[in-house]
Amino acid sequence: MNTGIAELLIDVEAELRRLGLWERLPPSPEALASDQPFSIDTLTLPQWLQFIFLPTMYRLLEEGQPLPGRCGIAPMAEEYFRGLGLASGALERALSQVDVLLSGEGDGGH
């Protein structure tokens, strides 16, 4: 599973870059310290993915720590990208696959 997750995380990063949503500079420490789900009060979803989700997941993988047992990012992404006019389908699919893999759904096919 960890290899599959790592590949999906790379896909998420690649799609953020392809869409021009990858930022060179991180948000302020205060913005990164939000305690709201997805840091919705201080970050955009792409910022949350880049500066919180991806680094946390990479760290967990590198340290051999347990990964989250449930994940529900895809619905948030669908809502965020709705109406923005970005070709975000590949990113949304990658996030949906992350959700499925982490939540343990669809294991029979892997």
C-alpha positions in Angstrom: 0.0 0.0 0.0 2.8 2.5 0.9 4.2 2.3 -2.7 0.8 3.0 -4.1 0.2 5.9 -1.8 3.7 7.4 -2.6 2.9 7.2 -6.3 -0.4 8.9 -5.8 1.2 11.7 -3.7 3.6 12.3 -6.6 0.6 12.4 -9.0 -1.1 15.0 -6.7 2.0 17.2 -6.7 2.5 16.9 -10.4 -1.1 17.9 -11.1 -0.9 20.9 -8.7 2.2 22.0 -10.7 0.5 21.3 -14.1 -2.5 23.4 -13.0 -0.2 26.3 -11.9 -1.3 25.9 -8.3 2.1 25.0 -6.8 3.4 28.0 -4.8 7.1 28.9 -4.4 6.7 30.5 -1.0 4.9 28.9 2.0 2.0 30.7 3.7 2.7 32.4 7.1 3.3 30.2 10.1 0.0 31.6 11.5 -1.8 30.4 8.4 -0.2 26.9 8.7 -1.1 26.7 12.3 -4.9 26.6 11.7 -6.9 24.0 13.7 -9.8 24.0 11.2 -10.3 21.0 8.9 -8.3 21.6 5.7 -7.2 24.9 7.3 -10.2 26.3 5.5 -10.0 29.5 7.4 -6.5 30.4 6.4 -5.5 28.3 3.3 -6.9 27.4 -0.1 -7.2 23.7 -0.8 -4.2 23.6 -3.1 -2.1 25.4 -0.4 -3.3 22.8 2.2 -2.4 20.0 -0.1 1.0 21.4 -0.8 2.1 22.7 2.6 0.2 20.4 5.1 -1.1 17.2 3.5 1.8 16.2 1.2 4.6 16.9 3.7 2.7 15.1 6.4 2.1 12.1 4.3 5.7 12.0 3.0 7.0 12.2 6.6 4.7 9.4 7.7 5.9 7.2 4.9 9.6 8.0 5.4 9.3 7.3 9.2 7.2 4.1 8.7 4.5 5.6 10.8 0.8 4.4 10.5 -1.1 6.3 7.7 -4.5 7.7 8.4 -7.2 5.1 8.4 -9.8 7.3 6.8 -9.5 10.0 4.2 -12.1 12.2 2.5 -10.2 14.8 0.4 -11.9 14.2 -3.0 -15.3 15.7 -2.0 -13.6 18.8 -0.8 -11.6 19.0 -4.0 -14.7 18.6 -6.2 -16.4 21.4 -4.3 -13.3 23.6 -4.4 -12.7 23.2 -8.2 -16.4 23.4 -9.2 -16.9 26.4 -11.5 -13.2 27.4 -11.5 -12.7 26.4 -15.1 -9.5 24.5 -14.4 -8.9 21.0 -15.9 -8.7 19.5 -12.5 -10.1 16.1 -13.3 -6.8 14.3 -13.0 -6.1 15.9 -9.7 -9.5 15.0 -8.4 -9.1 11.4 -9.6 -5.7 11.1 -7.8 -7.2 12.5 -4.6 -10.2 10.1 -4.9 -7.7 7.2 -5.2 -5.8 8.4 -2.1 -9.2 8.4 -0.3 -9.9 4.9 -1.4 -6.5 3.5 -0.6 -6.3 5.1 2.9 -9.9 4.3 3.8 -9.3 0.6 2.9 -12.1 0.5 0.3 -11.6 -1.5 -2.8 -8.8 -3.6 -1.5 -9.9 -6.7 -3.4 -8.7 -5.2 -6.7 -5.2 -4.4 -5.5 
